[in-house]
Amino acid sequence: MKIRQKTLLLIFAIILGTGAVTTIVGRIIAAHIVEDEIRDHLITTARSRSQAVLLSLESQRQGLEILAREAETYMSFMPANTPNLLVEDRYAIGFMLSGLALSMQEVDEALYLDASGRVVSSTSDRLLNYDASSWEVFADFAARSSKGFVGDIQSSEFGRYIIGDGAPRLVLATAVPVWHGDALKGVLIFLGGEEKLAAITTDLSGMGETGEVYLVNRDGYVLTPSRFLEDAVLMARIDLGAPSDAGSAGGHLQEPLTLVSTRNYMGSKVLRVCEPLPGVGWTLVVEKSSSEAFAPVTTLTKTMGWSLLGVVLLGALAALVISGTITRPIMRLHRAAEEVMRGNWNWDVSTAAKDEIGDLCRAFSKMTASLRHSQEELQRYSESLEIKVEERTAALTAANEELSREIIERKQAEKALQEARDELEIRVEERTEQLAKTNAILEEEIAERRRAEEVMLQRNRELAALYAIGQTINESVDLDQMLKNAFEKTLEILGIRMGAIHLLEKDGETLVARIQRGLSPEHAVALRDIRLGEGIMGQVAQKGEPTFIESLSDVLSSVRQDAVPLIQEHNLKSAMFVPLKSRGEVIGIMTVLTEGERVFTEEERNLIITIGNQIGTAVKSAQLVEEASRAKALEELDRLRTALLASVSHELRTPLTSIKGLASTLTQTDVQWDPATQREFLAIIDKEATILAHIVGDLMEMSQIEAGVMRMEKMPITIAAIVSQLRDQLGHLVSKHRFEVNVPRNLPPIYADEVRIGEVITNLVSNAAAYSEPGTRILLEAKESGGEVIVSVTDEGIGIPPEHQSKVFDRFYRLESGVARRRGGTGLGLSISKRIVEQHGGRIWLESKVGKGSKFSFSIPVATSSEVRKISASSSGHVSASP
């Protein structure tokens, strides 16, 4: 190819390449801009329409929820033996359903299922007496695994019965259970709302000529009317998989609110955005035709193509002119080079041009003259060199003959040396092989001995740990103390600080924390109670198999939501969950946790499982001891009945005798008493009547506690607020003592019945005043410790002997002392206080020394974070009072 042709092609290629790159880059940029605009528009549309759909469903569910709660309230006021009026009085429930259906325009039909799943009331007679007990939603309500349902039911047997012989259509149902206590009394159902959903999705404002919005179910079937296909509902179906290209479906679900290119239910190429609707299993789909979306890009591409064609034609014309100017001097140089190659050293290529080609021609002429002179010199040197070569060849021939003889002799010596070397290598290899076998045997023996030593050391460590745990377990027969000692020893052996032991309650469904270590008060309260099967701990207890998790951060989706902050705040790494068993029966679960980068080794995991088995056996033994103690308690019951008769008969006889005597005196007609004496007699009668009322109140309160019917109206409240309300009452009780209060206002709130907790505080302060001399100090104080608020009352009274301290919280128990006999009472105050504290999840105890005084304390768990938000913030400081 000639140089001029190459120049033309080069210039044409540069122009064409530059134009093509510009066109392609422009199209790509335009396509990205248009795609971003389409994505933002479709995502905004999907979000607004999905919110409208969810709002419509939620409003319908809330209306039905209100009706269900009113029905539950109605039934709660009915006596226990009253029939279920929502089932018996069908006209009343029918009238109520019809009225609510009329008030909610989107409701087509309303019906009520009784506890057996039969339709007992409906706004449509055709559904009466239908048995819907096989409906999956009703079964979930009966199993208490669902609190409400909103969704389509046309694919269920109940939905097909509702549709009847008509064409397939969307049947939207809203269902809420009606409870009476723990019993399912019925299910309220609304049918309808499809038109409102269709109105939301068929509003095509801003969707252009090809845009469309519709709902699909889990299987991809269209649930709302289509813009282009009349019979699309439950007939047309789309693939929700994210496509790998425009024409084929991929294998994974499309990400929410992600723009993808795919094909719709009619096979057309579209841009799609999907928004899943939580709780109903639907997906809202927003689509627009790819051709309409990218129409501006196509127009721009055509315009740039015509522009490129014009630029190419102009470039070709310019290339012809430029290539002629460049190639003519080069052709002259080419001709001169050919002449020089033929031996013509006198060819002239001089020129007057001042550009680079002119300089090249002048340099070529100088090069030709220099080559001519060099050629002449080379000819002369070649002639002299031939003579020298002949002389040097003769000398080299003689030297080669001598060298050949030396080479033959050296080869013979090298052969003998190689034979000796080969023999030496064979001997070395044989010796090396023998040494390798010997070393392998020695290394295997050493490795076996090390493994045996490691196994022995590990076994010794495990035995030492198990021995220490066994000694700790045997130190106490009390279940809580035994768990505390054993678990703290386990954490010490493992070198960790966080963990917990939960025991299964008698209902077989709830795990309750009996010992927790390393947790903040808020986390301790949040993880106190765990349902069987709930979260990882509940599942381990349900399956009864130990579970090891190497990285908790990888399984955050499987743990309870209130445990996620604990994992993140403490940087927890691994966890070991061991079910506590006795004779194959799961009675609890032990959890141990590591922080930072530490992970339990296999030996540690085996040791933890062994410790768990040992603790499980000890827990069962302690529970058996408690059961034996309860048997002794039955024997104690007879003694308490006798004590009740003795105590009550004595305590009632004294005030009754006074009232009877004074009343008889006042009613005598033969004696006239002056007004002052009458008022004195009436005051004594009033005082004795108050004592009687207090005794009867204690007995009634204890009977309510024993029967389990004492009503607790719990709410978030602080101890400071309770003490503040008791200020006057406490001041009256300790009017003859030095009464001090130290209750910080910034203590965390508790979830408690303020009246009952106030009764406990009043009982403790009253006892302190009764058993201590006037003028002595009585201190009421409170503090927070370990997720609990602890309240204490300290006096400087007579004290309680050690042999009586374990009995002071028993019913009808009183110290046999002069003070006790003078004070009177039923001996129920401390027993009632103990029961009230225990019903709040707390405990009560005492510390006392004879002659120095007593300190009574009780604890109440701190309220959870959700309960704390219900109480208004209070100012910081302390409550300090002195009556």
Secondary structure by P-SEA (a helix, b strand, c coil): ccaaaaaaaaaaaaaaaaaaaaaaaaaaaaaaaaaaaaaaaaaaaaaaaaaaaaaaaaaaaaaaaaaaaaaaaaaaacccccccccccaaaaaaaaaaaaaaaccccccccccccccccccccccccccccccccaaaaaaaacccccccccccccaaaaaaaccccbbbbbbbbbbbbccccccbbbbbccaaaaaaaaaacccccccccccccccccccccccccccccccccbbbbccccccccccccccccccbbbbbbccccccccbbbbbbccccbbbbbbbbccccaaaaaaaaaaaaaaaaaaaaaaaaaaaaaaaaccaaaaaaaaaaaaaaacccccccccccccaaaaaaaaaaaaaaaaaaaaaaaaaaaaaaaaaaaaaaaaaaaaaaaaaaaaaaaaaaaaaaaaaaaaaaaaaaaaaaaaaaaaaaaaaaaaaaaaaaaaaaaaaaaaaaaaaaaaaaaccccaaaaaaaaaaaaaaaacccccbbbbbcccccbbbbcccccccaaaaaaaccccccccaaaaaaaacbbbbbcccccccccccccaaaaaaaacccbbbbbbbbccccccbbbbbbbcccccccaaaaaaaaaaaaaaaaaaaaaaaaaaaaaaaaaaaaaaaaaaaaaaaaaaaaaaaaaaaaaaaaaacccccccaaaaaaaaaaaaaaaaaaaaaaaaaaaaaaaaacccccccccccaaaaaaaaaaaaaaaacccbbbbbbbcccccccccaaaaaaaaaaaaaaaaaaccccbbbbbbccccccbbbbbbbbccccccccccccccccccccccaaaaaacccccaaaaaaaaaaaacccccccccccccbbbbbbbccccaaaaaacccccbbbbbbcc
